[in-house]
Amino acid sequence: MKNPLHNELDLSSYWMPFTGNRAFKNEPRLMKSAQGLYYTTVDDRQIMDGMSGLWCCNAGHCHPHIVEAIRQAAGALDYSPAFQMGHPEIFRLAERLANMMPDGMDAVFFTNSGSESVDTALKIALGYHHARGEAQRTRLVGRQRGYHGSGFGGTSVGGIGNNRIAAGPMLPGVFHLPETYDLEHQAFSKGQPSWGAHLANDLSRIIASNHASTIAAVIVEPFAGSGGVLVPPVGYLERLREITEAHGILLIFDEVITAFGRLGWASASERLGVVPDIMCTAKGLTSGAVPMGAVVVQEKIREVFMKGPPTAIEFFHGYTYSGHPLAAAAAHAALDVYENESLFEHVRGLETSWEAGLHALADKPNVIDVRNFGLAGAVELRPRDGAPTERAMAVFREAFDRGLLVRATADIVALAPPLVISETEIDQMLGILGDVLDDID
Ligand SMILES: Cc1ncc(COP(=O)(O)O)c(C=O)c1O
């Protein structure tokens, strides 16, 4: 479908992120507004948002409470320096986040994105060991198919080949655990697969071949979204926690996607009962309305930094826009909405029908796996002969033309709708996807 703006809008200057720029510019998809569960395109088509934008608009689009909070904040305090200065709302927000997160996770460092949260978390881990006199603990462990953003730190611990191929040597001393996904043993698992906890034992191999005393931290997504909705096997994260704890290695959960309700709780950590040392968040923190991230840290880790002369800076790290007033207002408002509308509980109530609806797609043509966790899911398709990724991209384009936004990664079609979605809307959404799967070969 040609866009009416296509001929009058010059699309050439904007270099789009993680996008086939040439293909997009031949067939642009341009949004002009959004409300609740729907985008409106520039040619006035309604698009149901099956992806919460990019895993972030958890409260639905343009929620009036968030919009109003942003409006007010923009006119009250445009900016307050982040270093050696503050404003009350950012302290209140830090306290609020500490209260939402597991016991002991009481220190909050603000960033502007998931990528910055990850790089910050890695530097906190290195700084912690340094401050304790174990500066030799510099090695980091990530995981195959992990996504931790686009900074050099996150790209280093990330495990997606295409993201790393042209990024040079990146951080030295990084190792990767094997991915947790295995089609043969896990296909069509509902929720957490029962097979795969043993994959965490690979950490013992990495420890044995490097020595525990050289390893600073392990970073994983509790459930990997961008890599293709890879759900942690039962017992896997618990095992990682046991091994890291036994060796003085910090465990970092990258909860950029999973925090703030995606799994029906404030964090995956809370849902799964596995508490990391450091947690990276972003996205749902402001429901995507203003960029913001937060790294939530065990108080006992922060304490280690709090020494030296009383006037000394304890951690030489931060961003001009750490704790930006506009983002703080958006975050407070988003957290209000999650609370006032009981959205996390709502997700827990939806999970059974979400799972059933998704798995009903198992018999559609070319489907080789369906997986779900919380209010997220994926349908994996058999790749076209000699043309991997094209089938899922065809589904993505066709779904968009029929009024549904999904996300295609490799041959995986991912879904993660705003938490405000109803059962009827879930049926509608999965109905559109089912019809598209019937029609795309
Ligand atoms: C787990 C995880 N970490 C980090 C990021 C990077 O976040 P951002 O794009 O806000 O930098 C993402 C983005 O999808 C993510 O899913």
The ligand as an ORCA input file, in Angstrom:
! r2SCAN-3c Opt
* xyz 0 1
  C      17.197     -6.982     27.031
  C      17.534     -5.669     26.392
  N      18.596     -4.974     26.812
  C      18.932     -3.803     26.286
  C      18.191     -3.264     25.260
  C      18.608     -1.959     24.676
  O      17.707     -0.974     25.005
  P      17.744      0.423     24.230
  O      17.344      0.146     22.828
  O      16.774      1.262     25.012
  O      19.137      0.957     24.322
  C      17.089     -3.949     24.773
  C      16.301     -3.410     23.658
  O      15.449     -4.063     23.097
  C      16.752     -5.192     25.347
  O      15.732     -5.909     24.907
*
